[in-house]
Amino acid sequence: MGSAGSITAYGFLPNRTVRAFYYTNVSPRRVKICQALSSATGSFYCAVAIPTPPYAGPSGVHTIRVKGPRRLDYRTSFVLTP
């Protein structure tokens, strides 16, 4: 795995599975980088590592998506540099 970081998100139902995906812009289209339960207050935290080549896809902007139950969905960008 490559670059390390963390993801924090809020607003989920308590004690529900939340997943984070890294979108590669190639096949396979996405890679699950984290899965954890939301806290009793609905927050989510996960330490992640961005995949390394060839699994990371080409240099440039990639999407990281955090998805929980009931259609709660966050997206942010990650810039992969050579």
CYANA upper distance limits for C-alpha pairs under 8 A (distance plus 0.5 A):
  1 MET  CA     49 ALA  CA      6.15
  1 MET  CA     50 ILE  CA      6.50
  1 MET  CA     51 PRO  CA      5.29
  1 MET  CA     52 THR  CA      5.83
  2 GLY  CA     49 ALA  CA      6.19
  2 GLY  CA     50 ILE  CA      5.57
  2 GLY  CA     51 PRO  CA      5.87
  2 GLY  CA     52 THR  CA      5.52
  3 SER  CA     49 ALA  CA      5.94
  3 SER  CA     50 ILE  CA      5.74
  3 SER  CA     51 PRO  CA      8.17
  4 ALA  CA     47 ALA  CA      7.93
  4 ALA  CA     48 VAL  CA      6.27
  4 ALA  CA     49 ALA  CA      4.87
  4 ALA  CA     50 ILE  CA      6.96
  5 GLY  CA     47 ALA  CA      6.43
  5 GLY  CA     48 VAL  CA      5.88
  5 GLY  CA     49 ALA  CA      6.77
  6 SER  CA     45 TYR  CA      7.63
  6 SER  CA     46 CYS  CA      6.11
  6 SER  CA     47 ALA  CA      4.78
  6 SER  CA     48 VAL  CA      5.97
  7 ILE  CA     44 PHE  CA      8.18
  7 ILE  CA     45 TYR  CA      6.04
  7 ILE  CA     46 CYS  CA      5.83
  7 ILE  CA     47 ALA  CA      6.95
  7 ILE  CA     48 VAL  CA      7.77
  8 THR  CA     43 SER  CA      7.79
  8 THR  CA     44 PHE  CA      5.96
  8 THR  CA     45 TYR  CA      4.99
  8 THR  CA     46 CYS  CA      7.25
  9 ALA  CA     43 SER  CA      6.31
  9 ALA  CA     44 PHE  CA      5.62
  9 ALA  CA     45 TYR  CA      7.19
  9 ALA  CA     66 VAL  CA      8.41
  9 ALA  CA     74 TYR  CA      8.39
 10 TYR  CA     42 GLY  CA      6.47
 10 TYR  CA     43 SER  CA      4.79
 10 TYR  CA     44 PHE  CA      6.62
 11 GLY  CA     42 GLY  CA      5.91
 11 GLY  CA     43 SER  CA      6.79
 11 GLY  CA     72 LEU  CA      8.37
 12 PHE  CA     16 ARG  CA      7.93
 12 PHE  CA     38 SER  CA      7.11
 12 PHE  CA     42 GLY  CA      4.95
 12 PHE  CA     43 SER  CA      6.79
 12 PHE  CA     44 PHE  CA      8.16
 12 PHE  CA     68 GLY  CA      7.16
 12 PHE  CA     69 PRO  CA      8.01
 12 PHE  CA     72 LEU  CA      7.53
 13 LEU  CA     38 SER  CA      7.62
 13 LEU  CA     41 THR  CA      8.27
 13 LEU  CA     42 GLY  CA      5.60
 13 LEU  CA     69 PRO  CA      8.11
 14 PRO  CA     38 SER  CA      6.11
 14 PRO  CA     39 SER  CA      6.05
 14 PRO  CA     40 ALA  CA      5.11
 14 PRO  CA     41 THR  CA      6.32
 14 PRO  CA     42 GLY  CA      5.02
 14 PRO  CA     43 SER  CA      8.27
 15 ASN  CA     37 LEU  CA      5.81
 15 ASN  CA     38 SER  CA      5.31
 15 ASN  CA     39 SER  CA      6.00
 15 ASN  CA     40 ALA  CA      6.39
 15 ASN  CA     42 GLY  CA      7.66
 16 ARG  CA     37 LEU  CA      5.59
 16 ARG  CA     38 SER  CA      5.82
 16 ARG  CA     39 SER  CA      8.49
 16 ARG  CA     68 GLY  CA      7.92
 16 ARG  CA     69 PRO  CA      7.72
 17 THR  CA     35 GLN  CA      7.38
 17 THR  CA     36 ALA  CA      6.20
 17 THR  CA     37 LEU  CA      5.02
 17 THR  CA     38 SER  CA      6.91
 17 THR  CA     68 GLY  CA      6.95
 17 THR  CA     69 PRO  CA      7.89
 18 VAL  CA     35 GLN  CA      6.23
 18 VAL  CA     36 ALA  CA      6.08
 18 VAL  CA     37 LEU  CA      6.41
 18 VAL  CA     38 SER  CA      7.04
 18 VAL  CA     44 PHE  CA      7.86
 18 VAL  CA     66 VAL  CA      7.51
 18 VAL  CA     67 LYS  CA      6.24
 18 VAL  CA     68 GLY  CA      5.00
 18 VAL  CA     69 PRO  CA      7.80
 19 ARG  CA     32 LYS  CA      7.68
 19 ARG  CA     33 ILE  CA      8.36
 19 ARG  CA     34 CYS  CA      6.21
 19 ARG  CA     35 GLN  CA      4.88
 19 ARG  CA     36 ALA  CA      7.15
 19 ARG  CA     66 VAL  CA      6.20
 19 ARG  CA     67 LYS  CA      5.89
 19 ARG  CA     68 GLY  CA      7.00
 20 ALA  CA     32 LYS  CA      6.40
 20 ALA  CA     33 ILE  CA      6.19
 20 ALA  CA     34 CYS  CA      5.54
 20 ALA  CA     35 GLN  CA      6.83
 20 ALA  CA     64 ILE  CA      7.43
 20 ALA  CA     65 ARG  CA      6.03
 20 ALA  CA     66 VAL  CA      4.83
 20 ALA  CA     67 LYS  CA      6.83
 21 PHE  CA     30 ARG  CA      6.71
 21 PHE  CA     31 VAL  CA      5.95
 21 PHE  CA     32 LYS  CA      4.85
 21 PHE  CA     33 ILE  CA      5.95
 21 PHE  CA     34 CYS  CA      7.58
 21 PHE  CA     64 ILE  CA      6.11
 21 PHE  CA     65 ARG  CA      5.69
 21 PHE  CA     66 VAL  CA      7.00
 22 TYR  CA     30 ARG  CA      5.99
 22 TYR  CA     31 VAL  CA      5.71
 22 TYR  CA     32 LYS  CA      6.84
 22 TYR  CA     33 ILE  CA      6.97
 22 TYR  CA     50 ILE  CA      7.88
 22 TYR  CA     62 HIS  CA      7.72
 22 TYR  CA     63 THR  CA      6.56
 22 TYR  CA     64 ILE  CA      5.16
 22 TYR  CA     65 ARG  CA      7.10
 23 TYR  CA     29 ARG  CA      6.32
 23 TYR  CA     30 ARG  CA      4.76
 23 TYR  CA     31 VAL  CA      6.93
 23 TYR  CA     62 HIS  CA      6.34
 23 TYR  CA     63 THR  CA      5.79
 23 TYR  CA     64 ILE  CA      6.79
 23 TYR  CA     65 ARG  CA      8.41
 24 THR  CA     28 PRO  CA      7.57
 24 THR  CA     29 ARG  CA      6.00
 24 THR  CA     30 ARG  CA      6.09
 24 THR  CA     31 VAL  CA      7.86
 24 THR  CA     55 TYR  CA      7.74
 24 THR  CA     56 ALA  CA      6.03
 24 THR  CA     57 GLY  CA      5.22
 24 THR  CA     58 PRO  CA      8.01
 24 THR  CA     62 HIS  CA      6.94
 24 THR  CA     63 THR  CA      8.42
 25 ASN  CA     29 ARG  CA      6.44
 25 ASN  CA     30 ARG  CA      8.32
 25 ASN  CA     57 GLY  CA      6.64
 25 ASN  CA     58 PRO  CA      7.90
 25 ASN  CA     62 HIS  CA      7.49
 26 VAL  CA     57 GLY  CA      6.49
 26 VAL  CA     58 PRO  CA      8.44
 33 ILE  CA     48 VAL  CA      6.57
 33 ILE  CA     49 ALA  CA      7.31
 33 ILE  CA     50 ILE  CA      7.68
 34 CYS  CA     46 CYS  CA      7.06
 34 CYS  CA     47 ALA  CA      8.08
 34 CYS  CA     48 VAL  CA      6.82
 35 GLN  CA     46 CYS  CA      8.09
 36 ALA  CA     44 PHE  CA      7.93
 36 ALA  CA     45 TYR  CA      8.21
 36 ALA  CA     46 CYS  CA      7.50
 37 LEU  CA     44 PHE  CA      7.53
 38 SER  CA     42 GLY  CA      5.76
 38 SER  CA     43 SER  CA      5.84
 38 SER  CA     44 PHE  CA      5.24
 38 SER  CA     45 TYR  CA      8.19
 39 SER  CA     43 SER  CA      5.79
 39 SER  CA     44 PHE  CA      6.89
 50 ILE  CA     56 ALA  CA      7.68
 51 PRO  CA     55 TYR  CA      6.32
 51 PRO  CA     56 ALA  CA      5.38
 52 THR  CA     56 ALA  CA      5.53
 53 PRO  CA     57 GLY  CA      6.96
 58 PRO  CA     80 LEU  CA      8.11
 59 SER  CA     79 VAL  CA      7.93
 59 SER  CA     80 LEU  CA      5.44
 59 SER  CA     81 THR  CA      5.70
 59 SER  CA     82 PRO  CA      6.42
 60 GLY  CA     79 VAL  CA      5.84
 60 GLY  CA     80 LEU  CA      5.62
 60 GLY  CA     81 THR  CA      6.90
 61 VAL  CA     77 SER  CA      6.86
 61 VAL  CA     78 PHE  CA      6.17
 61 VAL  CA     79 VAL  CA      4.93
 61 VAL  CA     80 LEU  CA      6.75
 62 HIS  CA     77 SER  CA      6.12
 62 HIS  CA     78 PHE  CA      5.62
 62 HIS  CA     79 VAL  CA      6.59
 62 HIS  CA     80 LEU  CA      7.60
 63 THR  CA     75 ARG  CA      7.11
 63 THR  CA     76 THR  CA      6.28
 63 THR  CA     77 SER  CA      5.15
 63 THR  CA     78 PHE  CA      6.57
 64 ILE  CA     75 ARG  CA      6.18
 64 ILE  CA     76 THR  CA      5.85
 64 ILE  CA     77 SER  CA      6.46
 64 ILE  CA     78 PHE  CA      7.29
 65 ARG  CA     73 ASP  CA      7.57
 65 ARG  CA     74 TYR  CA      6.15
 65 ARG  CA     75 ARG  CA      4.95
 65 ARG  CA     76 THR  CA      7.07
 66 VAL  CA     73 ASP  CA      6.29
 66 VAL  CA     74 TYR  CA      5.56
 66 VAL  CA     75 ARG  CA      6.86
 67 LYS  CA     71 ARG  CA      7.77
 67 LYS  CA     72 LEU  CA      6.56
 67 LYS  CA     73 ASP  CA      5.12
 67 LYS  CA     74 TYR  CA      6.99
 68 GLY  CA     72 LEU  CA      5.90
 68 GLY  CA     73 ASP  CA      6.94
